[in-house]
Amino acid sequence: MSLSKLDEHGRTYVPEDVLKRSGIKVPCFLRWRYDEEQGVLIAEVVEDPYIFLKGRYRDEELTYDKVEHQADALFKADAR
């Protein structure tokens, strides 16, 4: 088990040993939710939308700005 500090601004970090064991690739986003039944905080990995979308298209000049609306839709879908 690893321990990390949560500061007064709600910031924390994922300990290096957890990253190595989990196979999480950075950069990524973490979606947080609280499971009231179990009383636990759960962090789920959400891929960087740019990386997610770039792998879906063959446009070498693809930028985040070009697909920002699609990336926003991904975040909204994940929030549900």
C-alpha positions as CSV (number, residue, x, y, z in Angstrom):
1,M,0.0,0.0,0.0
2,S,1.2,3.5,-0.9
3,L,0.4,6.8,0.7
4,S,0.1,10.3,-0.9
5,K,-0.8,13.6,0.6
6,L,-3.9,15.6,-0.4
7,D,-3.3,19.3,0.0
8,E,-5.7,22.1,0.9
9,H,-6.2,22.8,-2.9
10,G,-7.3,19.2,-3.5
11,R,-4.1,18.3,-5.3
12,T,-2.3,14.9,-4.9
13,Y,0.0,12.7,-6.8
14,V,0.0,9.0,-7.7
15,P,3.0,7.3,-6.1
16,E,5.6,6.0,-8.5
17,D,5.2,2.4,-7.4
18,V,1.5,2.5,-8.1
19,L,2.1,3.9,-11.6
20,K,4.6,1.2,-12.4
21,R,2.3,-1.6,-11.2
22,S,-0.9,-0.2,-12.8
23,G,0.6,0.3,-16.2
24,I,-0.9,3.8,-16.4
25,K,0.6,5.8,-19.2
26,V,1.1,9.5,-18.7
27,P,-0.1,11.9,-19.7
28,C,-3.6,11.0,-18.8
29,F,-6.6,12.3,-16.8
30,L,-8.1,10.8,-13.7
31,R,-11.9,10.7,-13.3
32,W,-12.8,10.7,-9.6
33,R,-15.9,9.4,-8.0
34,Y,-17.0,8.5,-4.5
35,D,-18.7,5.1,-3.9
36,E,-21.1,5.8,-1.0
37,E,-22.0,2.2,-0.5
38,Q,-18.4,1.1,0.0
39,G,-17.2,4.4,1.4
40,V,-14.2,4.6,-1.1
41,L,-12.9,7.1,-3.5
42,I,-12.2,5.7,-6.9
43,A,-9.9,7.1,-9.6
44,E,-10.4,5.9,-13.1
45,V,-7.9,6.5,-15.9
46,V,-9.1,8.6,-18.9
47,E,-6.8,8.8,-21.8
48,D,-5.6,12.2,-22.9
49,P,-8.3,13.1,-25.5
50,Y,-5.7,14.3,-28.0
51,I,-3.9,10.9,-27.9
52,F,-7.2,9.1,-28.0
53,L,-8.4,11.0,-31.0
54,K,-5.1,11.1,-32.8
55,G,-5.0,7.3,-32.9
56,R,-8.4,7.3,-34.6
57,Y,-7.5,9.5,-37.5
58,R,-4.7,9.4,-40.1
59,D,-4.4,13.2,-40.4
60,E,-0.7,14.0,-39.6
61,E,-1.7,17.7,-39.0
62,L,-4.3,16.8,-36.4
63,T,-4.3,19.1,-33.5
64,Y,-6.3,19.3,-30.3
65,D,-7.8,22.6,-31.5
66,K,-9.2,20.8,-34.6
67,V,-11.0,18.2,-32.5
68,E,-11.7,20.2,-29.3
69,H,-15.4,19.7,-29.6
70,Q,-15.0,15.9,-29.9
71,A,-12.6,15.9,-26.9
72,D,-15.2,17.9,-24.9
73,A,-17.9,15.4,-25.9
74,L,-15.6,12.6,-24.5
75,F,-15.3,14.3,-21.2
76,K,-19.1,15.0,-21.0
77,A,-19.8,11.3,-21.8
78,D,-17.3,10.2,-19.1
79,A,-18.9,12.5,-16.6
80,R,-22.2,10.6,-16.8
